Amino acid sequence: MTMLLVGIFGHRSDAILAIEAVQELGVKAKQISVVTKEKNTLEVISHDTGIGKPEAGEGNAGLFGTARGLGVGLDMLSDTAVAAGPAAKKLAGADLDIDGLAVSLISIGIPKDDAEAYAKHADLEHIIVIVTLKDEEPRWKINAIFEKHQAIPLASA
């Protein structure tokens, strides 16, 4: 059975250090996904950790993605999530101010209430790190790594 461990970080340096420490345990880059609101932040994290190229999407905008992008640039519309790693295809482009990101997080296996809370954190420009594990892998070690690197409690959003 596959399980997801999620950490929330307020600073990219904390997220990078946590990801590097998780990788030192033998967790492969293809098991780590990151989602946030800030594309530049994710580009640095991706580059420094090797988790994969950041992806953006057009979210729920469909054919109007270009117009939506202009609206975001002019601060007329809300931003969308950017993501890297194996879950990026499902998370990138999800709306942050409506339930788009929460629904996308639910689709990768995160419970509804938690997904809604993670989406609030992403809207606050926090960095969400998602580690996919097999049963036999040491989840308690990863949770300890997240705590060591200043993970933000889920309920704090």
Secondary structure, DSSP 8 states (H G I E B T S, - for coil): -EEEEEEEESSHHHHHHHHHHHHHTT--GGGEEEEES-HHHHHHHHHHHT----B---GGGGGGHHHHHHHHHTTSS--B-EEESTTHHHHTT-BSSSTHHHHHHHHTT--HHHHHHHHHHHHTT-EEEEEEEETTS-HHHHHHHHHHTT---GGG-
